């Protein structure tokens, strides 16, 4: 069975017009979370207790970010993952807000804030990708992936 990483996703950023359309569909709270690097309160995200097979994609542009099989219970109050679908689907940024040094992660395609990555995760990676539920959408296994940019390609293929 082919995996999502076999499909080769287009990582080119959205055009200005596409970005305007994507942002226009967001609530003020969603804009704050995704575009202004906001954070959800712990233990309230919709995906904290999601256990179905499938794929988590960027809420803004639809790029696949995490497989459900990489999700684990970290006890932190946010959905946590051990690894992204592909390392180049996320960009790491040094974050010094709040007087501490953290590593923020954003969608590599559209730049939407996803959360942070910490070096205290389980094997095999030792990393914990701590993600805001509001930064993600979930596609259950077998359903088509979102094609928010209208580019065709792997989006629209079933989640694996």
C-alpha positions as CSV (number, residue, x, y, z in Angstrom):
1,X,0.0,0.0,0.0
2,X,1.4,3.4,-0.9
3,X,2.0,5.9,1.8
4,X,1.3,9.7,1.6
5,X,5.0,10.4,1.5
6,X,5.2,8.6,-1.9
7,X,3.0,11.2,-3.5
8,X,5.4,14.2,-3.5
9,X,3.5,17.3,-2.3
10,X,3.9,20.7,-3.8
11,X,5.6,22.9,-1.2
12,X,5.4,26.1,-3.3
13,X,3.8,28.8,-1.1
14,X,0.3,30.0,-1.9
15,X,0.0,33.0,-4.2
16,X,-1.1,36.3,-2.7
17,X,-4.6,35.7,-4.0
18,X,-4.8,32.2,-2.6
19,X,-3.5,33.4,0.8
20,X,-6.2,36.1,0.8
21,X,-8.9,33.5,0.1
22,X,-7.5,31.1,2.8
23,X,-7.3,33.8,5.4
24,X,-10.8,35.2,4.6
25,X,-12.3,31.9,5.7
26,X,-10.7,32.1,9.2
27,X,-12.3,33.4,12.3
28,X,-10.5,36.1,14.3
29,X,-9.4,33.4,16.8
30,X,-8.1,31.2,14.0
31,X,-6.2,34.1,12.5
32,X,-4.6,34.8,15.9
33,X,-3.6,31.2,16.3
34,X,-2.3,30.5,12.8
35,X,-0.9,33.9,11.6
36,X,0.0,35.7,14.9
37,X,1.6,32.6,16.6
38,X,-1.1,32.2,19.2
39,X,-1.6,29.3,21.5
40,X,-4.6,27.3,22.7
41,X,-5.3,26.7,26.3
42,X,-4.2,23.2,27.4
43,X,-6.7,20.3,27.5
44,X,-9.3,22.0,25.3
45,X,-8.3,21.2,21.7
46,X,-10.6,19.1,19.6
47,X,-7.9,16.6,18.5
48,X,-6.5,15.9,22.0
49,X,-8.5,12.7,22.2
50,X,-8.7,11.8,18.5
51,X,-7.7,8.2,18.0
52,X,-8.8,7.3,14.5
53,X,-6.4,6.3,11.7
54,X,-5.7,9.1,9.2
55,X,-3.7,12.2,8.5
56,X,-3.4,15.7,10.1
57,X,-3.0,18.5,7.7
58,X,-2.3,22.3,8.0
59,X,-5.6,24.0,8.8
60,X,-4.7,26.9,6.5
61,X,-3.3,25.3,3.3
62,X,-4.0,21.6,3.7
63,X,-0.4,20.3,3.5
64,X,0.0,16.9,5.3
65,X,1.9,17.3,8.5
66,X,1.4,14.3,10.8
67,X,0.2,10.7,10.5
68,X,-2.2,9.6,13.3
69,X,0.2,6.7,14.1
70,X,2.8,9.2,15.2
71,X,0.4,10.7,17.8
72,X,1.0,9.9,21.5
73,X,-0.4,11.0,24.9
74,X,2.2,13.4,26.3
75,X,0.1,14.6,29.3
76,X,0.8,18.2,28.3
77,X,-2.7,19.1,27.2
78,X,-2.0,19.4,23.5
79,X,-1.9,16.8,20.7
80,X,1.7,15.5,20.5
81,X,3.5,13.7,17.7
82,X,6.9,12.0,17.4
83,X,7.6,13.0,13.8
84,X,6.1,14.9,10.9
85,X,5.0,13.2,7.6
86,X,8.1,14.6,6.0
87,X,10.7,16.8,7.7
88,X,10.5,19.4,4.9
89,X,6.8,19.9,5.6
90,X,7.6,21.9,8.7
91,X,10.0,24.8,9.3
92,X,11.7,25.3,12.6
93,X,12.1,28.8,14.0
94,X,13.9,30.0,17.2
95,X,11.2,31.4,19.5
96,X,12.4,33.7,22.4
97,X,8.9,35.0,23.4
98,X,8.0,34.8,27.0
99,X,11.7,35.0,28.1
100,X,12.5,31.4,27.2
101,X,14.0,29.7,24.2
102,X,11.8,27.3,22.3
103,X,11.6,25.9,18.8
104,X,8.5,27.0,17.0
105,X,7.2,25.0,14.0
106,X,5.3,26.4,11.1
107,X,3.9,24.9,8.0
108,X,6.7,25.0,5.4
109,X,4.2,25.8,2.6
110,X,2.1,28.7,4.0
111,X,3.9,29.6,7.3
112,X,1.0,29.0,9.5
113,X,1.9,28.5,13.2
114,X,1.5,24.9,14.3
115,X,3.1,24.8,17.8
116,X,6.5,23.9,19.2
117,X,8.9,20.9,19.1
118,X,10.8,19.8,22.3
119,X,13.6,17.3,22.8
120,X,11.7,15.3,25.4
121,X,9.7,12.9,23.3
122,X,9.7,9.1,23.1
123,X,11.9,6.9,20.9
124,X,12.7,6.6,18.1
125,X,13.0,10.4,17.5
126,X,13.2,11.8,21.0
127,X,11.2,14.7,19.9
128,X,7.7,15.9,21.0
129,X,5.8,18.0,18.4
130,X,3.3,19.8,20.6
131,X,0.6,21.1,18.3
132,X,-2.4,23.3,18.6
133,X,-5.6,21.5,17.5
134,X,-6.8,24.7,15.9
135,X,-3.7,24.6,13.6
136,X,-4.8,21.2,12.2
137,X,-7.5,19.5,10.2
138,X,-8.0,15.7,10.4
139,X,-8.7,13.5,7.4
140,X,-9.7,9.9,8.4
141,X,-8.0,7.0,6.6
142,X,-9.6,6.4,3.2
143,X,-11.1,9.9,2.7
144,X,-9.7,12.4,0.2
145,X,-7.1,14.9,1.4
146,X,-8.0,18.6,1.2
147,X,-6.9,20.5,-2.0
148,X,-7.2,24.0,-0.6
149,X,-4.9,25.5,-3.2
150,X,-6.6,23.9,-6.2
151,X,-3.4,22.5,-7.5
152,X,-4.5,18.9,-7.9
153,X,-1.7,16.4,-7.3
154,X,-1.6,14.4,-4.1
155,X,-4.3,16.4,-2.4
156,X,-7.6,14.7,-3.1
157,X,-5.9,11.3,-2.8
158,X,-7.1,9.2,0.1
159,X,-5.4,9.6,3.5
160,X,-3.3,6.5,4.4
